[in-house]
Amino acid sequence: MVKTSLSPSTLEQEMKDGKVFIVNYEMLEGIPANVINGVQQYLAAPLCLLHLDKQDRMVPIAIQLKQAPGKDNPIFLPSDAELDWMLAKIWVRSSDAQHFELVSHLLKTHLIAETFCIATIRQLPSVHPVSKVHNGPMEAFPPDSGRAPSPNMREKLDG
């Protein structure tokens, strides 16, 4: 199936050489897509097979847009119609952007930092040096967000 993308080598040989990779966006499966201005949005959970070519570029060689194989879930290849292949690659890029925003940005930045901010408010007295250092970042949260510390959050948490 991917023979033309690997020529003259074989998939088995490229795998042995460590030049074939798979990107799996399974974590996006089942996430409901949003409706924006009455227009339904869509989200894919693709599988993408990548190959490290002779120019040291990671290039996609096969894309499946859904996790479960089936008749309604074709595998797209570079040999397919140009627009079909381009749209499959666009779906993978979109899924990669969604993964970045959910994991790298939201989780590893905001949600992790929030746990330390809340723990600081709950556990350290306001005169503690770390509490004073944390005071700046915690003020960045808007007081009315419902999730973030407000000026009187310490009293609410302690009381």
N, CA, C and O atoms as a GROMACS GRO file, in nm:
protein
  636
    1MET      N    1   0.082  -0.120   0.000
    1MET     CA    2   0.000   0.000   0.000
    1MET      C    3   0.086   0.127   0.000
    1MET      O    4   0.055   0.222  -0.071
    2VAL      N    5   0.194   0.129   0.079
    2VAL     CA    6   0.280   0.247   0.086
    2VAL      C    7   0.410   0.226   0.009
    2VAL      O    8   0.505   0.303   0.023
    3LYS      N    9   0.414   0.123  -0.071
    3LYS     CA   10   0.535   0.085  -0.143
    3LYS      C   11   0.593   0.199  -0.226
    3LYS      O   12   0.714   0.219  -0.228
    4THR      N   13   0.507   0.274  -0.296
    4THR     CA   14   0.556   0.382  -0.382
    4THR      C   15   0.621   0.495  -0.302
    4THR      O   16   0.709   0.564  -0.353
    5SER      N   17   0.579   0.513  -0.176
    5SER     CA   18   0.638   0.618  -0.093
    5SER      C   19   0.774   0.579  -0.037
    5SER      O   20   0.851   0.665   0.005
    6LEU      N   21   0.804   0.450  -0.037
    6LEU     CA   22   0.930   0.401   0.023
    6LEU      C   23   1.030   0.351  -0.078
    6LEU      O   24   1.141   0.311  -0.040
    7SER      N   25   0.996   0.351  -0.202
    7SER     CA   26   1.078   0.294  -0.308
    7SER      C   27   1.221   0.348  -0.302
    7SER      O   28   1.237   0.469  -0.284
    8PRO      N   29   1.322   0.269  -0.314
    8PRO     CA   30   1.329   0.127  -0.349
    8PRO      C   31   1.320   0.035  -0.228
    8PRO      O   32   1.320  -0.087  -0.245
    9SER      N   33   1.313   0.089  -0.106
    9SER     CA   34   1.311   0.006   0.015
    9SER      C   35   1.171  -0.051   0.040
    9SER      O   36   1.077  -0.022  -0.033
   10THR      N   37   1.161  -0.133   0.144
   10THR     CA   38   1.032  -0.189   0.183
   10THR      C   39   0.991  -0.134   0.319
   10THR      O   40   1.075  -0.082   0.393
   11LEU      N   41   0.864  -0.146   0.351
   11LEU     CA   42   0.815  -0.100   0.480
   11LEU      C   43   0.885  -0.174   0.594
   11LEU      O   44   0.923  -0.113   0.694
   12GLU      N   45   0.903  -0.304   0.578
   12GLU     CA   46   0.970  -0.383   0.682
   12GLU      C   47   1.112  -0.334   0.706
   12GLU      O   48   1.155  -0.320   0.820
   13GLN      N   49   1.186  -0.306   0.598
   13GLN     CA   50   1.324  -0.260   0.611
   13GLN      C   51   1.330  -0.122   0.676
   13GLN      O   52   1.413  -0.097   0.762
   14GLU      N   53   1.241  -0.033   0.634
   14GLU     CA   54   1.238   0.103   0.692
   14GLU      C   55   1.201   0.098   0.839
   14GLU      O   56   1.252   0.177   0.918
   15MET      N   57   1.113   0.007   0.878
   15MET     CA   58   1.077  -0.009   1.019
   15MET      C   59   1.197  -0.060   1.098
   15MET      O   60   1.223  -0.012   1.209
   16LYS      N   61   1.269  -0.157   1.043
   16LYS     CA   62   1.389  -0.209   1.110
   16LYS      C   63   1.493  -0.100   1.128
   16LYS      O   64   1.564  -0.096   1.229
   17ASP      N   65   1.502  -0.010   1.029
   17ASP     CA   66   1.599   0.100   1.035
   17ASP      C   67   1.552   0.215   1.124
   17ASP      O   68   1.625   0.312   1.142
   18GLY      N   69   1.432   0.205   1.178
   18GLY     CA   70   1.379   0.309   1.267
   18GLY      C   71   1.338   0.436   1.194
   18GLY      O   72   1.351   0.546   1.247
   19LYS      N   73   1.290   0.420   1.072
   19LYS     CA   74   1.254   0.537   0.991
   19LYS      C   75   1.104   0.552   0.969
   19LYS      O   76   1.061   0.638   0.893
   20VAL      N   77   1.025   0.468   1.035
   20VAL     CA   78   0.879   0.475   1.022
   20VAL      C   79   0.820   0.501   1.160
   20VAL      O   80   0.856   0.436   1.258
   21PHE      N   81   0.728   0.598   1.166
   21PHE     CA   82   0.668   0.638   1.292
   21PHE      C   83   0.517   0.648   1.275
   21PHE      O   84   0.467   0.668   1.164
   22ILE      N   85   0.446   0.633   1.385
   22ILE     CA   86   0.301   0.649   1.379
   22ILE      C   87   0.261   0.756   1.481
   22ILE      O   88   0.310   0.758   1.594
   23VAL      N   89   0.171   0.842   1.438
   23VAL     CA   90   0.114   0.944   1.526
   23VAL      C   91  -0.032   0.906   1.545
   23VAL      O   92  -0.107   0.893   1.448
   24ASN      N   93  -0.072   0.888   1.670
   24ASN     CA   94  -0.206   0.843   1.701
   24ASN      C   95  -0.276   0.948   1.787
   24ASN      O   96  -0.233   0.977   1.898
   25TYR      N   97  -0.383   1.006   1.735
   25TYR     CA   98  -0.459   1.108   1.806
   25TYR      C   99  -0.583   1.048   1.871
   25TYR      O  100  -0.690   1.109   1.872
   26GLU      N  101  -0.568   0.928   1.926
   26GLU     CA  102  -0.680   0.856   1.987
   26GLU      C  103  -0.748   0.937   2.097
   26GLU      O  104  -0.869   0.926   2.117
   27MET      N  105  -0.671   1.018   2.169
   27MET     CA  106  -0.729   1.094   2.280
   27MET      C  107  -0.838   1.192   2.233
   27MET      O  108  -0.919   1.237   2.314
   28LEU      N  109  -0.840   1.225   2.103
   28LEU     CA  110  -0.942   1.317   2.052
   28LEU      C  111  -1.073   1.246   2.018
   28LEU      O  112  -1.174   1.311   1.994
   29GLU      N  113  -1.070   1.113   2.016
   29GLU     CA  114  -1.190   1.038   1.980
   29GLU      C  115  -1.297   1.056   2.087
   29GLU      O  116  -1.270   1.043   2.207
   30GLY      N  117  -1.417   1.084   2.043
   30GLY     CA  118  -1.530   1.097   2.136
   30GLY      C  119  -1.547   1.236   2.194
   30GLY      O  120  -1.646   1.260   2.264
   31ILE      N  121  -1.455   1.327   2.169
   31ILE     CA  122  -1.472   1.465   2.218
   31ILE      C  123  -1.579   1.531   2.132
   31ILE      O  124  -1.565   1.534   2.009
   32PRO      N  125  -1.684   1.584   2.192
   32PRO     CA  126  -1.787   1.648   2.111
   32PRO      C  127  -1.736   1.779   2.051
   32PRO      O  128  -1.673   1.860   2.119
   33ALA      N  129  -1.764   1.797   1.924
   33ALA     CA  130  -1.722   1.921   1.857
   33ALA      C  131  -1.821   2.032   1.889
   33ALA      O  132  -1.937   2.007   1.921
   34ASN      N  133  -1.774   2.153   1.880
   34ASN     CA  134  -1.851   2.271   1.915
   34ASN      C  135  -1.944   2.312   1.801
   34ASN      O  136  -1.928   2.268   1.687
   35VAL      N  137  -2.041   2.395   1.833
   35VAL     CA  138  -2.125   2.461   1.733
   35VAL      C  139  -2.096   2.610   1.744
   35VAL      O  140  -2.115   2.670   1.850
   36ILE      N  141  -2.049   2.669   1.635
   36ILE     CA  142  -2.013   2.811   1.635
   36ILE      C  143  -2.106   2.885   1.541
   36ILE      O  144  -2.113   2.855   1.422
   37ASN      N  145  -2.178   2.981   1.595
   37ASN     CA  146  -2.276   3.059   1.518
   37ASN      C  147  -2.373   2.968   1.442
   37ASN      O  148  -2.406   2.994   1.327
   38GLY      N  149  -2.417   2.862   1.508
   38GLY     CA  150  -2.512   2.770   1.448
   38GLY      C  151  -2.453   2.671   1.349
   38GLY      O  152  -2.526   2.593   1.289
   39VAL      N  153  -2.322   2.674   1.329
   39VAL     CA  154  -2.257   2.583   1.234
   39VAL      C  155  -2.180   2.476   1.311
   39VAL      O  156  -2.092   2.506   1.391
   40GLN      N  157  -2.216   2.350   1.286
   40GLN     CA  158  -2.149   2.238   1.352
   40GLN      C  159  -2.002   2.230   1.309
   40GLN      O  160  -1.971   2.236   1.190
   41GLN      N  161  -1.913   2.217   1.406
   41GLN     CA  162  -1.771   2.198   1.380
   41GLN      C  163  -1.741   2.048   1.388
   41GLN      O  164  -1.823   1.971   1.439
   42TYR      N  165  -1.625   2.007   1.338
   42TYR     CA  166  -1.591   1.865   1.335
   42TYR      C  167  -1.450   1.845   1.389
   42TYR      O  168  -1.365   1.934   1.382
   43LEU      N  169  -1.428   1.727   1.443
   43LEU     CA  170  -1.299   1.691   1.502
   43LEU      C  171  -1.266   1.548   1.463
   43LEU      O  172  -1.350   1.459   1.476
   44ALA      N  173  -1.146   1.526   1.415
   44ALA     CA  174  -1.103   1.392   1.376
   44ALA      C  175  -1.006   1.336   1.481
   44ALA      O  176  -0.945   1.411   1.557
   45ALA      N  177  -0.993   1.205   1.482
   45ALA     CA  178  -0.896   1.136   1.568
   45ALA      C  179  -0.812   1.046   1.478
   45ALA      O  180  -0.824   0.923   1.485
   46PRO      N  181  -0.727   1.105   1.394
   46PRO     CA  182  -0.658   1.027   1.290
   46PRO      C  183  -0.539   0.946   1.341
   46PRO      O  184  -0.487   0.965   1.451
   47LEU      N  185  -0.499   0.854   1.254
   47LEU     CA  186  -0.373   0.782   1.266
   47LEU      C  187  -0.291   0.825   1.145
   47LEU      O  188  -0.341   0.826   1.033
   48CYS      N  189  -0.166   0.861   1.167
   48CYS     CA  190  -0.081   0.908   1.057
   48CYS      C  191   0.051   0.832   1.061
   48CYS      O  192   0.122   0.831   1.162
   49LEU      N  193   0.084   0.768   0.949
   49LEU     CA  194   0.210   0.696   0.935
   49LEU      C  195   0.311   0.791   0.870
   49LEU      O  196   0.288   0.844   0.762
   50LEU      N  197   0.424   0.811   0.938
   50LEU     CA  198   0.527   0.903   0.890
   50LEU      C  199   0.654   0.827   0.853
   50LEU      O  200   0.684   0.721   0.910
   51HIS      N  201   0.726   0.882   0.758
   51HIS     CA  202   0.851   0.820   0.713
   51HIS      C  203   0.960   0.926   0.714
   51HIS      O  204   0.941   1.037   0.664
   52LEU      N  205   1.075   0.891   0.769
   52LEU     CA  206   1.192   0.978   0.766
   52LEU      C  207   1.264   0.950   0.634
   52LEU      O  208   1.329   0.846   0.618
   53ASP      N  209   1.252   1.044   0.541
   53ASP     CA  210   1.307   1.018   0.407
   53ASP      C  211   1.458   1.046   0.402
   53ASP      O  212   1.520   1.079   0.503
   54LYS      N  213   1.515   1.032   0.283
   54LYS     CA  214   1.661   1.047   0.266
   54LYS      C  215   1.710   1.189   0.291
   54LYS      O  216   1.828   1.210   0.318
   55GLN      N  217   1.620   1.286   0.283
   55GLN     CA  218   1.655   1.426   0.312
   55GLN      C  219   1.629   1.461   0.458
   55GLN      O  220   1.627   1.579   0.494
   56ASP      N  221   1.609   1.360   0.544
   56ASP     CA  222   1.579   1.377   0.687
   56ASP      C  223   1.453   1.458   0.711
   56ASP      O  224   1.446   1.537   0.806
   57ARG      N  225   1.352   1.440   0.626
   57ARG     CA  226   1.222   1.505   0.645
   57ARG      C  227   1.122   1.398   0.689
   57ARG      O  228   1.123   1.286   0.639
   58MET      N  229   1.037   1.436   0.783
   58MET     CA  230   0.927   1.347   0.824
   58MET      C  231   0.810   1.375   0.732
   58MET      O  232   0.752   1.484   0.734
   59VAL      N  233   0.776   1.278   0.650
   59VAL     CA  234   0.668   1.297   0.554
   59VAL      C  235   0.559   1.193   0.578
   59VAL      O  236   0.589   1.077   0.606
   60PRO      N  237   0.433   1.234   0.569
   60PRO     CA  238   0.325   1.137   0.586
   60PRO      C  239   0.318   1.043   0.467
   60PRO      O  240   0.333   1.086   0.352
   61ILE      N  241   0.294   0.916   0.494
   61ILE     CA  242   0.283   0.819   0.384
   61ILE      C  243   0.148   0.746   0.387
   61ILE      O  244   0.113   0.678   0.290
   62ALA      N  245   0.072   0.760   0.496
   62ALA     CA  246  -0.062   0.701   0.505
   62ALA      C  247  -0.138   0.771   0.617
   62ALA      O  248  -0.082   0.799   0.724
   63ILE      N  249  -0.266   0.798   0.592
   63ILE     CA  250  -0.349   0.866   0.691
   63ILE      C  251  -0.485   0.798   0.696
   63ILE      O  252  -0.549   0.775   0.593
   64GLN      N  253  -0.527   0.765   0.817
   64GLN     CA  254  -0.662   0.713   0.842
   64GLN      C  255  -0.728   0.812   0.937
   64GLN      O  256  -0.674   0.839   1.044
   65LEU      N  257  -0.843   0.866   0.901
   65LEU     CA  258  -0.904   0.975   0.978
   65LEU      C  259  -0.980   0.933   1.102
   65LEU      O  260  -1.002   1.014   1.191
   66LYS      N  261  -1.020   0.808   1.110
   66LYS     CA  262  -1.089   0.757   1.228
   66LYS      C  263  -1.007   0.643   1.287
   66LYS      O  264  -0.922   0.585   1.219
   67GLN      N  265  -1.031   0.612   1.413
   67GLN     CA  266  -0.954   0.508   1.481
   67GLN      C  267  -0.988   0.367   1.434
   67GLN      O  268  -0.899   0.286   1.412
   68ALA      N  269  -1.117   0.339   1.418
   68ALA     CA  270  -1.159   0.203   1.383
   68ALA      C  271  -1.156   0.182   1.232
   68ALA      O  272  -1.214   0.262   1.158
   69PRO      N  273  -1.089   0.077   1.185
   69PRO     CA  274  -1.090   0.051   1.041
   69PRO      C  275  -1.230   0.009   0.996
   69PRO      O  276  -1.307  -0.049   1.072
   70GLY      N  277  -1.260   0.040   0.871
   70GLY     CA  278  -1.391   0.002   0.818
   70GLY      C  279  -1.408   0.055   0.676
   70GLY      O  280  -1.323   0.127   0.624
   71LYS      N  281  -1.520   0.018   0.616
   71LYS     CA  282  -1.547   0.060   0.478
   71LYS      C  283  -1.566   0.211   0.468
   71LYS      O  284  -1.533   0.271   0.365
   72ASP      N  285  -1.618   0.274   0.575
   72ASP     CA  286  -1.640   0.418   0.574
   72ASP      C  287  -1.518   0.496   0.626
   72ASP      O  288  -1.527   0.615   0.653
   73ASN      N  289  -1.405   0.428   0.639
   73ASN     CA  290  -1.284   0.489   0.693
   73ASN      C  291  -1.164   0.450   0.607
   73ASN      O  292  -1.084   0.364   0.646
   74PRO      N  293  -1.150   0.511   0.491
   74PRO     CA  294  -1.040   0.472   0.401
   74PRO      C  295  -0.904   0.517   0.454
   74PRO      O  296  -0.894   0.605   0.539
   75ILE      N  297  -0.802   0.456   0.401
   75ILE     CA  298  -0.665   0.499   0.428
   75ILE      C  299  -0.621   0.583   0.309
   75ILE      O  300  -0.619   0.536   0.195
   76PHE      N  301  -0.585   0.708   0.338
   76PHE     CA  302  -0.543   0.799   0.233
   76PHE      C  303  -0.392   0.788   0.212
   76PHE      O  304  -0.315   0.774   0.307
   77LEU      N  305  -0.352   0.794   0.085
   77LEU     CA  306  -0.211   0.780   0.046
   77LEU      C  307  -0.170   0.894  -0.044
   77LEU      O  308  -0.255   0.957  -0.106
   78PRO      N  309  -0.039   0.922  -0.054
   78PRO     CA  310   0.007   1.026  -0.146
   78PRO      C  311  -0.032   0.999  -0.291
   78PRO      O  312  -0.038   1.092  -0.372
   79SER      N  313  -0.057   0.873  -0.324
   79SER     CA  314  -0.095   0.838  -0.461
   79SER      C  315  -0.243   0.863  -0.490
   79SER      O  316  -0.286   0.851  -0.605
   80ASP      N  317  -0.321   0.899  -0.388
   80ASP     CA  318  -0.463   0.932  -0.409
   80ASP      C  319  -0.476   1.064  -0.483
   80ASP      O  320  -0.376   1.131  -0.511
   81ALA      N  321  -0.598   1.101  -0.514
   81ALA     CA  322  -0.623   1.230  -0.579
   81ALA      C  323  -0.561   1.342  -0.494
   81ALA      O  324  -0.564   1.337  -0.371
   82GLU      N  325  -0.506   1.441  -0.561
   82GLU     CA  326  -0.432   1.547  -0.493
   82GLU      C  327  -0.513   1.614  -0.382
   82GLU      O  328  -0.462   1.635  -0.272
   83LEU      N  329  -0.640   1.647  -0.410
   83LEU     CA  330  -0.722   1.714  -0.309
   83LEU      C  331  -0.759   1.621  -0.194
   83LEU      O  332  -0.769   1.666  -0.080
   84ASP      N  333  -0.779   1.494  -0.222
   84ASP     CA  334  -0.807   1.398  -0.114
   84ASP      C  335  -0.689   1.390  -0.018
   84ASP      O  336  -0.706   1.394   0.104
   85TRP      N  337  -0.569   1.378  -0.074
   85TRP     CA  338  -0.448   1.369   0.008
   85TRP      C  339  -0.426   1.499   0.085
   85TRP      O  340  -0.388   1.496   0.202
   86MET      N  341  -0.449   1.611   0.021
   86MET     CA  342  -0.431   1.740   0.088
   86MET      C  343  -0.530   1.755   0.204
   86MET      O  344  -0.492   1.800   0.312
   87LEU      N  345  -0.656   1.718   0.183
   87LEU     CA  346  -0.756   1.728   0.290
   87LEU      C  347  -0.723   1.634   0.406
   87LEU      O  348  -0.742   1.670   0.522
   88ALA      N  349  -0.674   1.515   0.376
   88ALA     CA  350  -0.634   1.422   0.483
   88ALA      C  351  -0.521   1.484   0.567
   88ALA      O  352  -0.522   1.476   0.690
   89LYS      N  353  -0.425   1.546   0.500
   89LYS     CA  354  -0.314   1.611   0.573
   89LYS      C  355  -0.365   1.730   0.654
   89LYS      O  356  -0.315   1.756   0.763
   90ILE      N  357  -0.463   1.802   0.602
   90ILE     CA  358  -0.520   1.916   0.676
   90ILE      C  359  -0.589   1.866   0.803
   90ILE      O  360  -0.577   1.928   0.909
   91TRP      N  361  -0.661   1.752   0.794
   91TRP     CA  362  -0.725   1.696   0.912
   91TRP      C  363  -0.621   1.657   1.017
   91TRP      O  364  -0.644   1.677   1.137
   92VAL      N  365  -0.509   1.603   0.974
   92VAL     CA  366  -0.404   1.566   1.070
   92VAL      C  367  -0.346   1.691   1.134
   92VAL      O  368  -0.324   1.693   1.256
   93ARG      N  369  -0.321   1.794   1.056
   93ARG     CA  370  -0.268   1.918   1.114
   93ARG      C  371  -0.367   1.980   1.212
   93ARG      O  372  -0.327   2.033   1.316
   94SER      N  373  -0.495   1.975   1.178
   94SER     CA  374  -0.597   2.027   1.269
   94SER      C  375  -0.598   1.948   1.399
   94SER      O  376  -0.606   2.006   1.507
   95SER      N  377  -0.590   1.817   1.390
   95SER     CA  378  -0.587   1.733   1.510
   95SER      C  379  -0.462   1.760   1.592
   95SER      O  380  -0.467   1.758   1.715
   96ASP      N  381  -0.350   1.784   1.525
   96ASP     CA  382  -0.227   1.816   1.597
   96ASP      C  383  -0.241   1.948   1.672
   96ASP      O  384  -0.193   1.961   1.784
   97ALA      N  385  -0.305   2.045   1.610
   97ALA     CA  386  -0.328   2.174   1.676
   97ALA      C  387  -0.420   2.157   1.796
   97ALA      O  388  -0.397   2.217   1.902
   98GLN      N  389  -0.525   2.077   1.781
   98GLN     CA  390  -0.616   2.051   1.894
   98GLN      C  391  -0.542   1.982   2.008
   98GLN      O  392  -0.560   2.017   2.125
   99HIS      N  393  -0.460   1.884   1.975
   99HIS     CA  394  -0.382   1.813   2.077
   99HIS      C  395  -0.287   1.910   2.147
   99HIS      O  396  -0.275   1.905   2.270
  100PHE      N  397  -0.221   1.996   2.072
  100PHE     CA  398  -0.131   2.093   2.133
  100PHE      C  399  -0.205   2.183   2.231
  100PHE      O  400  -0.160   2.203   2.343
  101GLU      N  401  -0.320   2.236   2.188
  101GLU     CA  402  -0.394   2.327   2.274
  101GLU      C  403  -0.445   2.258   2.400
  101GLU      O  404  -0.441   2.315   2.509
  102LEU      N  405  -0.492   2.134   2.385
  102LEU     CA  406  -0.545   2.062   2.502
  102LEU      C  407  -0.436   2.015   2.597
  102LEU      O  408  -0.449   2.031   2.719
  103VAL      N  409  -0.330   1.958   2.544
  103VAL     CA  410  -0.228   1.896   2.629
  103VAL      C  411  -0.116   1.994   2.662
  103VAL      O  412  -0.094   2.027   2.778
  104SER      N  413  -0.045   2.039   2.560
  104SER     CA  414   0.073   2.122   2.585
  104SER      C  415   0.038   2.257   2.643
  104SER      O  416   0.107   2.307   2.732
  105HIS      N  417  -0.069   2.318   2.595
  105HIS     CA  418  -0.102   2.452   2.641
  105HIS      C  419  -0.191   2.448   2.765
  105HIS      O  420  -0.147   2.486   2.874
  106LEU      N  421  -0.314   2.404   2.750
  106LEU     CA  422  -0.409   2.409   2.861
  106LEU      C  423  -0.362   2.326   2.981
  106LEU      O  424  -0.350   2.378   3.092
  107LEU      N  425  -0.336   2.196   2.958
  107LEU     CA  426  -0.301   2.109   3.069
  107LEU      C  427  -0.165   2.141   3.129
  107LEU      O  428  -0.155   2.167   3.249
  108LYS      N  429  -0.061   2.141   3.046
  108LYS     CA  430   0.075   2.155   3.099
  108LYS      C  431   0.111   2.298   3.137
  108LYS      O  432   0.214   2.321   3.200
  109THR      N  433   0.029   2.394   3.100
  109THR     CA  434   0.057   2.532   3.139
  109THR      C  435  -0.042   2.580   3.244
  109THR      O  436  -0.006   2.599   3.359
  110HIS      N  437  -0.166   2.598   3.203
  110HIS     CA  438  -0.265   2.659   3.292
  110HIS      C  439  -0.310   2.569   3.406
  110HIS      O  440  -0.309   2.610   3.521
  111LEU      N  441  -0.350   2.448   3.375
  111LEU     CA  442  -0.407   2.363   3.479
  111LEU      C  443  -0.303   2.317   3.581
  111LEU      O  444  -0.334   2.307   3.699
  112ILE      N  445  -0.182   2.289   3.536
  112ILE     CA  446  -0.076   2.252   3.632
  112ILE      C  447  -0.041   2.372   3.720
  112ILE      O  448  -0.029   2.359   3.842
  113ALA      N  449  -0.025   2.489   3.659
  113ALA     CA  450   0.008   2.609   3.737
  113ALA      C  451  -0.102   2.641   3.837
  113ALA      O  452  -0.075   2.686   3.948
  114GLU      N  453  -0.226   2.618   3.798
  114GLU     CA  454  -0.339   2.648   3.886
  114GLU      C  455  -0.334   2.564   4.013
  114GLU      O  456  -0.368   2.614   4.120
  115THR      N  457  -0.291   2.439   4.003
  115THR     CA  458  -0.284   2.355   4.124
  115THR      C  459  -0.184   2.412   4.224
  115THR      O  460  -0.207   2.409   4.345
  116PHE      N  461  -0.072   2.463   4.173
  116PHE     CA  462   0.028   2.521   4.264
  116PHE      C  463  -0.024   2.652   4.324
  116PHE      O  464   0.000   2.680   4.441
  117CYS      N  465  -0.095   2.730   4.245
  117CYS     CA  466  -0.150   2.855   4.298
  117CYS      C  467  -0.251   2.827   4.408
  117CYS      O  468  -0.247   2.890   4.514
  118ILE      N  469  -0.342   2.734   4.385
  118ILE     CA  470  -0.443   2.700   4.486
  118ILE      C  471  -0.376   2.641   4.609
  118ILE      O  472  -0.414   2.675   4.722
  119ALA      N  473  -0.278   2.552   4.590
  119ALA     CA  474  -0.208   2.493   4.705
  119ALA      C  475  -0.136   2.601   4.786
  119ALA      O  476  -0.133   2.594   4.909
  120THR      N  477  -0.079   2.698   4.719
  120THR     CA  478  -0.011   2.806   4.789
  120THR      C  479  -0.110   2.886   4.873
  120THR      O  480  -0.082   2.918   4.989
  121ILE      N  481  -0.223   2.916   4.816
  121ILE     CA  482  -0.325   2.991   4.890
  121ILE      C  483  -0.373   2.912   5.011
  121ILE      O  484  -0.390   2.967   5.119
  122ARG      N  485  -0.394   2.782   4.992
  122ARG     CA  486  -0.450   2.699   5.100
  122ARG      C  487  -0.349   2.666   5.209
  122ARG      O  488  -0.387   2.658   5.326
  123GLN      N  489  -0.222   2.648   5.174
  123GLN     CA  490  -0.128   2.591   5.269
  123GLN      C  491  -0.028   2.690   5.328
  123GLN      O  492   0.020   2.669   5.440
  124LEU      N  493   0.004   2.797   5.258
  124LEU     CA  494   0.108   2.887   5.308
  124LEU      C  495   0.046   3.015   5.364
  124LEU      O  496  -0.048   3.069   5.306
  125PRO      N  497   0.098   3.062   5.477
  125PRO     CA  498   0.047   3.190   5.529
  125PRO      C  499   0.084   3.304   5.434
  125PRO      O  500   0.181   3.294   5.359
  126SER      N  501   0.007   3.410   5.439
  126SER     CA  502   0.028   3.521   5.347
  126SER      C  503   0.164   3.588   5.367
  126SER      O  504   0.211   3.658   5.277
  127VAL      N  505   0.228   3.569   5.483
  127VAL     CA  506   0.359   3.630   5.507
  127VAL      C  507   0.474   3.542   5.459
  127VAL      O  508   0.589   3.585   5.462
  128HIS      N  509   0.445   3.421   5.414
  128HIS     CA  510   0.549   3.330   5.366
  128HIS      C  511   0.610   3.386   5.236
  128HIS      O  512   0.536   3.436   5.151
  129PRO      N  513   0.743   3.379   5.219
  129PRO     CA  514   0.807   3.434   5.098
  129PRO      C  515   0.755   3.373   4.967
  129PRO      O  516   0.738   3.444   4.868
  130VAL      N  517   0.730   3.243   4.967
  130VAL     CA  518   0.678   3.180   4.845
  130VAL      C  519   0.539   3.232   4.814
  130VAL      O  520   0.504   3.252   4.697
  131SER      N  521   0.460   3.255   4.917
  131SER     CA  522   0.326   3.310   4.896
  131SER      C  523   0.334   3.447   4.832
  131SER      O  524   0.253   3.482   4.747
  132LYS      N  525   0.433   3.526   4.873
  132LYS     CA  526   0.450   3.659   4.814
  132LYS      C  527   0.497   3.651   4.669
  132LYS      O  528   0.456   3.731   4.585
  133VAL      N  529   0.583   3.553   4.638
  133VAL     CA  530   0.630   3.534   4.501
  133VAL      C  531   0.514   3.490   4.412
  133VAL      O  532   0.501   3.536   4.299
  134HIS      N  533   0.430   3.400   4.463
  134HIS     CA  534   0.316   3.349   4.386
  134HIS      C  535   0.207   3.453   4.368
  134HIS      O  536   0.122   3.438   4.280
  135ASN      N  537   0.208   3.556   4.449
  135ASN     CA  538   0.100   3.654   4.445
  135ASN      C  539   0.084   3.716   4.306
  135ASN      O  540  -0.029   3.739   4.262
  136GLY      N  541   0.194   3.744   4.237
  136GLY     CA  542   0.186   3.804   4.104
  136GLY      C  543   0.115   3.716   4.003
  136GLY      O  544   0.018   3.760   3.941
  137PRO      N  545   0.160   3.591   3.983
  137PRO     CA  546   0.093   3.504   3.886
  137PRO      C  547  -0.053   3.477   3.920
  137PRO      O  548  -0.136   3.464   3.830
  138MET      N  549  -0.085   3.468   4.050
  138MET     CA  550  -0.223   3.439   4.087
  138MET      C  551  -0.314   3.557   4.058
  138MET      O  552  -0.434   3.538   4.034
  139GLU      N  553  -0.261   3.676   4.059
  139GLU     CA  554  -0.344   3.793   4.028
  139GLU      C  555  -0.380   3.798   3.880
  139GLU      O  556  -0.471   3.872   3.842
  140ALA      N  557  -0.311   3.720   3.797
  140ALA     CA  558  -0.342   3.718   3.655
  140ALA      C  559  -0.476   3.652   3.627
  140ALA      O  560  -0.538   3.678   3.524
  141PHE      N  561  -0.523   3.565   3.721
  141PHE     CA  562  -0.654   3.502   3.703
  141PHE      C  563  -0.762   3.606   3.728
  141PHE      O  564  -0.756   3.678   3.827
  142PRO      N  565  -0.861   3.616   3.641
  142PRO     CA  566  -0.970   3.710   3.666
  142PRO      C  567  -1.052   3.669   3.788
  142PRO      O  568  -1.085   3.551   3.801
  143PRO      N  569  -1.085   3.761   3.877
  143PRO     CA  570  -1.154   3.726   4.001
  143PRO      C  571  -1.291   3.662   3.980
  143PRO      O  572  -1.336   3.587   4.067
  144ASP      N  573  -1.357   3.689   3.870
  144ASP     CA  574  -1.493   3.639   3.852
  144ASP      C  575  -1.499   3.514   3.765
  144ASP      O  576  -1.607   3.476   3.719
  145SER      N  577  -1.385   3.448   3.742
  145SER     CA  578  -1.386   3.331   3.654
  145SER      C  579  -1.446   3.207   3.719
  145SER      O  580  -1.482   3.112   3.649
  146GLY      N  581  -1.458   3.207   3.851
  146GLY     CA  582  -1.514   3.092   3.920
  146GLY      C  583  -1.414   2.983   3.947
  146GLY      O  584  -1.440   2.896   4.030
  147ARG      N  585  -1.300   2.983   3.881
  147ARG     CA  586  -1.198   2.880   3.900
  147ARG      C  587  -1.071   2.940   3.961
  147ARG      O  588  -0.987   2.867   4.012
  148ALA      N  589  -1.059   3.067   3.955
  148ALA     CA  590  -0.931   3.128   3.990
  148ALA      C  591  -0.939   3.200   4.124
  148ALA      O  592  -1.048   3.234   4.171
  149PRO      N  593  -0.825   3.223   4.184
  149PRO     CA  594  -0.823   3.295   4.312
  149PRO      C  595  -0.873   3.438   4.296
  149PRO      O  596  -0.839   3.506   4.200
  150SER      N  597  -0.952   3.481   4.391
  150SER     CA  598  -0.995   3.621   4.395
  150SER      C  599  -0.925   3.686   4.513
  150SER      O  600  -0.863   3.616   4.594
  151PRO      N  601  -0.932   3.818   4.526
  151PRO     CA  602  -0.862   3.883   4.637
  151PRO      C  603  -0.899   3.827   4.773
  151PRO      O  604  -0.815   3.825   4.863
  152ASN      N  605  -1.020   3.781   4.791
  152ASN     CA  606  -1.058   3.726   4.922
  152ASN      C  607  -1.066   3.573   4.920
  152ASN      O  608  -1.134   3.514   5.003
  153MET      N  609  -0.996   3.509   4.826
  153MET     CA  610  -1.000   3.363   4.813
  153MET      C  611  -0.940   3.295   4.936
  153MET      O  612  -0.989   3.191   4.979
  154ARG      N  613  -0.835   3.353   4.993
  154ARG     CA  614  -0.771   3.291   5.110
  154ARG      C  615  -0.873   3.274   5.222
  154ARG      O  616  -0.876   3.170   5.287
  155GLU      N  617  -0.956   3.376   5.245
  155GLU     CA  618  -1.056   3.367   5.352
  155GLU      C  619  -1.159   3.259   5.318
  155GLU      O  620  -1.204   3.186   5.406
  156LYS      N  621  -1.197   3.250   5.191
  156LYS     CA  622  -1.296   3.150   5.151
  156LYS      C  623  -1.240   3.008   5.168
  156LYS      O  624  -1.310   2.918   5.214
  157LEU      N  625  -1.113   2.991   5.131
  157LEU     CA  626  -1.052   2.858   5.138
  157LEU      C  627  -1.020   2.819   5.282
  157LEU      O  628  -1.034   2.702   5.320
  158ASP      N  629  -0.979   2.916   5.363
  158ASP     CA  630  -0.943   2.888   5.501
  158ASP      C  631  -1.065   2.881   5.592
  158ASP      O  632  -1.063   2.813   5.695
  159GLY      N  633  -1.171   2.951   5.554
  159GLY     CA  634  -1.288   2.961   5.641
  159GLY      C  635  -1.383   2.854   5.617
  159GLY      O  636  -1.487   2.848   5.682
   0.00000   0.00000   0.00000
